[in-house]
Amino acid sequence: MTAALILGGIGLVAAVLLSIARRALAGKQHANADAVVLAIDAVLPQSQCAQCGYPGCRPYAEAVAGGERLDLCPPGGSRVVAALEALLRRDADAEMSEPVDAVARIVEADCIGCALCIDACPVDAIAGASKYLHAVIPERCTGCELCVPACPVDCIELVTRSDEVSDPPLPANAAALACIGCGRCEPACPVDLKPEVLHVAFGTGATDTSVVDCIECTACTRACPSGIDLVGEFGVLKHRLQGERETTRRAETARRHSDARNERLVRQAREQEVQRAKRLRAPHQWQ
């Protein structure tokens, strides 16, 4: 009898420990899955355009984490596809072209103030009220195009974003020879940069944050026996880095506005439900 009780107690303790271990493992797996979704969502452009077939960037990120195709984001284009391939270590099913960075513009003379575009915008980038003229806030607009079909009078059009930084002139490398790795450019740099590393980054299409310290004194260019326009290359690298930072800033701004809009819609739905419940409880005139 005593032996049976001891064995039963051991079995009960083992079952409890096994249950705890399973819960801990499930929690860890859930946390890992959330981390993957967050990493994928951080790569997406946050346009919330639904062109991927999902209602927003976060749902698409969750789908990608579950095995969905990587090439369903037109606003992200080849940049997002390449980033997702590197992050998830799997290939996309098709190539994508670079998207055109556009914003919506309302033709004021044709706007009737119906406010349908305001409801359609996922990031609250349209200001206005019913029966009043509407206007697009360019800093918020992600160019998702959702407002275009919502307009009953076709007064919304997409235009190329006008605040883009102009491309710097290409480096004068037409007559230059290939880099021979002599290292003469490095001691010539007065701010202790590594010009050879930056030269490689320029050639591979990568970015290097250290390029922001370049003062464009041309000392490295003058020291290069191959005649490579290193300073010209570094100007392109700075422009490339500035573009990536601006893209990241816009995505973060769009995410904040989208989250705020969704929270507002949920709050309004709850308030409407409360008001509806009050009306149902109130006595009617015919009672």
C-alpha positions as MATLAB code, in Angstrom:
seq = 'MTAALILGGIGLVAAVLLSIARRALAGKQHANADAVVLAIDAVLPQSQCAQCGYPGCRPYAEAVAGGERLDLCPPGGSRVVAALEALLRRDADAEMSEPVDAVARIVEADCIGCALCIDACPVDAIAGASKYLHAVIPERCTGCELCVPACPVDCIELVTRSDEVSDPPLPANAAALACIGCGRCEPACPVDLKPEVLHVAFGTGATDTSVVDCIECTACTRACPSGIDLVGEFGVLKHRLQGERETTRRAETARRHSDARNERLVRQAREQEVQRAKRLRAPHQWQ';
ca = [
       0.000    0.000    0.000;
       2.791    2.403    0.958;
       4.728    1.564   -2.214;
       1.648    2.235   -4.321;
       1.157    5.633   -2.678;
       4.810    6.515   -3.251;
       4.627    5.513   -6.913;
       1.390    7.452   -7.318;
       2.977   10.533   -5.761;
       6.007   10.248   -8.023;
       3.725    9.931  -11.044;
       1.720   12.984   -9.988;
       4.867   15.078   -9.505;
       6.206   13.921  -12.868;
       2.926   14.845  -14.569;
       2.987   18.315  -12.992;
       6.613   18.883  -14.022;
       5.865   17.696  -17.559;
       2.914   20.076  -17.793;
       5.066   22.985  -16.589;
       7.790   22.103  -19.095;
       5.276   21.958  -21.942;
       3.862   25.362  -21.023;
       7.336   26.872  -20.783;
       8.284   25.419  -24.174;
       5.051   26.662  -25.738;
       5.658   30.126  -24.285;
       9.205   30.179  -25.639;
       8.045   29.075  -29.092;
       5.340   31.748  -29.048;
       7.896   34.405  -28.070;
      10.226   33.277  -30.862;
       7.367   33.417  -33.369;
       6.472   36.941  -32.224;
      10.102   38.016  -32.629;
      10.141   36.720  -36.211;
       6.896   38.540  -37.027;
       8.254   41.783  -35.564;
      11.460   41.436  -37.589;
       9.484   40.861  -40.796;
       7.122   43.741  -40.028;
      10.106   46.057  -39.511;
      11.250   45.331  -43.081;
       7.877   46.104  -44.684;
       7.145   49.680  -45.881;
       4.080   50.100  -43.605;
       1.960   51.480  -46.434;
      -1.020   49.416  -45.159;
      -2.177   49.254  -48.788;
      -3.524   45.660  -48.741;
      -2.090   45.025  -52.223;
      -0.538   41.844  -50.829;
      -4.009   40.446  -50.190;
      -3.845   41.016  -46.435;
      -5.480   43.917  -44.544;
      -2.169   45.489  -43.509;
       1.563   45.047  -43.094;
       1.361   43.239  -39.745;
      -1.075   40.563  -41.025;
       1.177   40.039  -44.052;
       4.197   39.728  -41.738;
       2.364   37.038  -39.769;
       1.522   35.240  -43.012;
       5.133   35.409  -44.225;
       6.287   33.960  -40.913;
       3.877   31.112  -41.603;
       5.282   30.443  -45.076;
       3.547   32.987  -47.335;
       5.338   34.231  -50.466;
       7.913   37.009  -50.054;
       7.081   38.852  -53.282;
       3.571   40.134  -52.588;
       4.491   43.681  -51.498;
       4.495   46.056  -54.519;
       5.322   49.188  -52.453;
       8.372   47.451  -51.012;
       9.617   46.202  -54.360;
      12.943   44.449  -54.767;
      14.390   46.097  -51.639;
      11.874   44.404  -49.344;
      12.182   41.090  -51.189;
      15.970   41.103  -50.776;
      15.679   41.996  -47.088;
      13.136   39.221  -46.461;
      15.281   36.688  -48.319;
      18.271   37.593  -46.152;
      16.195   37.555  -42.962;
      14.347   34.280  -43.552;
      16.999   32.557  -45.679;
      14.580   31.483  -48.381;
      14.064   32.676  -51.933;
      11.140   34.612  -53.342;
       8.993   33.068  -56.059;
       9.382   36.017  -58.449;
      11.419   39.180  -58.938;
       9.944   42.607  -58.276;
      10.771   45.990  -59.753;
      11.523   49.136  -57.808;
       8.331   51.006  -56.856;
       7.650   54.637  -57.690;
       7.513   56.747  -54.530;
       4.226   58.596  -54.960;
       1.724   60.493  -52.843;
      -1.950   61.215  -53.328;
      -3.124   64.658  -54.411;
      -6.697   65.947  -54.330;
      -7.845   68.140  -57.210;
      -9.466   70.898  -55.177;
     -11.769   72.134  -57.931;
     -13.428   68.707  -58.199;
     -13.621   67.751  -54.497;
     -17.223   67.558  -53.209;
     -16.304   66.984  -49.548;
     -17.882   63.534  -49.288;
     -15.249   62.337  -46.748;
     -15.135   58.845  -48.275;
     -11.397   59.145  -48.876;
     -10.858   60.028  -45.212;
     -12.460   56.762  -44.143;
     -10.428   54.822  -46.717;
      -7.016   56.172  -45.665;
      -5.260   53.672  -43.353;
      -2.835   56.229  -41.886;
      -5.057   59.313  -41.428;
      -3.194   61.242  -44.117;
      -6.263   63.150  -45.369;
      -7.570   66.197  -43.526;
     -11.074   67.534  -43.958;
     -14.694   67.126  -42.945;
     -17.997   66.361  -44.604;
     -19.000   69.024  -47.174;
     -15.637   70.766  -46.774;
     -12.571   70.692  -48.994;
     -10.150   67.847  -48.234;
      -6.360   67.877  -48.455;
      -3.636   65.234  -48.322;
      -0.867   65.527  -45.722;
       2.198   64.535  -47.818;
       4.354   63.680  -44.796;
       1.844   61.009  -43.747;
       0.756   59.688  -47.139;
       2.232   56.299  -48.062;
       0.891   56.226  -51.619;
      -1.227   53.141  -50.907;
      -3.869   54.181  -53.512;
      -6.787   53.101  -51.301;
      -8.292   56.586  -51.463;
      -8.339   56.636  -55.277;
     -11.161   54.112  -55.862;
     -13.043   55.471  -52.837;
     -13.520   58.877  -54.492;
     -16.872   59.042  -56.360;
     -15.774   61.941  -58.580;
     -12.236   60.761  -59.428;
     -10.579   63.857  -57.994;
      -7.630   62.012  -56.403;
      -4.461   61.305  -58.336;
      -1.034   59.942  -57.496;
       1.984   62.142  -58.153;
       5.688   61.559  -57.644;
       6.857   62.704  -54.245;
       8.429   66.145  -54.657;
      10.643   66.149  -51.573;
      13.003   63.453  -52.811;
      16.697   64.224  -52.491;
      18.233   64.647  -55.936;
      20.783   62.061  -56.962;
      24.427   63.159  -56.612;
      26.611   63.159  -59.730;
      28.178   59.805  -60.516;
      31.882   59.450  -59.660;
      34.313   60.210  -62.460;
      35.608   56.643  -62.781;
      35.388   56.285  -66.549;
      39.172   56.336  -67.010;
      40.022   54.792  -63.636;
      41.774   51.462  -63.166;
      40.645   48.754  -60.778;
      41.548   49.052  -57.106;
      44.837   47.243  -56.425;
      44.454   47.248  -52.648;
      47.604   49.262  -52.091;
      46.224   50.935  -48.964;
      47.604   54.399  -49.779;
      44.199   56.017  -49.366;
      43.801   55.020  -45.714;
      46.724   56.975  -44.172;
      45.795   59.926  -46.398;
      42.356   60.247  -44.759;
      42.395   62.992  -42.076;
      39.366   61.531  -40.239;
      40.669   57.936  -40.054;
      38.122   56.335  -42.378;
      38.769   53.164  -44.373;
      38.344   54.287  -48.000;
      38.977   50.797  -49.409;
      36.096   49.363  -47.348;
      33.822   52.187  -48.495;
      34.925   51.605  -52.099;
      33.837   47.964  -51.814;
      30.505   49.033  -50.289;
      29.936   51.376  -53.225;
      30.630   48.617  -55.725;
      28.345   46.075  -54.050;
      25.423   48.459  -53.551;
      25.695   48.260  -49.762;
      25.725   51.075  -47.219;
      28.244   51.966  -44.535;
      27.321   54.402  -41.774;
      30.931   55.511  -41.328;
      30.697   57.432  -44.616;
      28.842   60.247  -42.837;
      32.188   61.257  -41.289;
      33.742   61.895  -44.701;
      34.583   65.596  -45.078;
      35.129   65.244  -48.851;
      38.615   66.707  -48.715;
      39.649   64.569  -51.759;
      42.877   63.455  -50.025;
      42.056   59.783  -50.658;
      41.242   60.465  -54.308;
      44.565   62.217  -54.820;
      46.428   59.352  -53.126;
      44.818   56.629  -55.258;
      47.263   55.399  -57.954;
      44.363   53.903  -59.932;
      42.681   57.282  -60.340;
      39.432   56.195  -58.649;
      37.112   59.061  -57.707;
      36.705   57.872  -54.117;
      35.088   61.091  -52.895;
      32.530   60.853  -55.692;
      31.728   57.302  -54.619;
      31.362   58.400  -51.008;
      28.868   61.072  -52.066;
      26.738   58.340  -53.638;
      27.074   56.265  -50.450;
      25.883   59.215  -48.356;
      22.872   59.651  -50.628;
      22.125   55.927  -50.423;
      22.312   55.983  -46.629;
      20.129   59.091  -46.448;
      17.520   57.382  -48.617;
      17.453   54.297  -46.394;
      17.070   56.405  -43.262;
      14.246   58.407  -44.841;
      12.490   55.187  -45.866;
      12.789   53.868  -42.315;
      11.498   57.138  -40.861;
       8.459   57.147  -43.132;
       7.693   53.522  -42.310;
       7.843   54.204  -38.565;
       5.622   57.276  -38.970;
       3.102   55.314  -41.028;
       3.075   52.512  -38.449;
       2.345   54.951  -35.615;
      -0.495   56.626  -37.498;
      -1.949   53.276  -38.545;
      -1.860   51.963  -34.967;
      -3.448   55.182  -33.682;
      -6.200   54.953  -36.301;
      -6.949   51.326  -35.472;
      -7.113   52.128  -31.757;
      -9.476   55.019  -32.483;
     -11.745   52.818  -34.594;
     -11.881   50.182  -31.862;
     -12.673   52.843  -29.269;
     -15.401   54.339  -31.450;
     -16.922   50.904  -32.042;
     -17.050   50.277  -28.293;
     -18.624   53.671  -27.642;
     -21.224   53.043  -30.343;
     -22.020   49.654  -28.807;
     -22.494   51.276  -25.392;
     -24.811   53.902  -26.880;
     -26.755   51.212  -28.714;
     -27.184   49.217  -25.498;
     -28.467   52.333  -23.724;
     -31.002   52.977  -26.470;
     -32.229   49.389  -26.284;
     -32.701   49.649  -22.513;
     -34.486   53.009  -22.696;
     -38.326   52.906  -22.752;
     -39.864   53.598  -26.147;
     -42.752   55.963  -26.771;
     -45.031   53.176  -27.948;
     -44.520   51.088  -24.816;
];
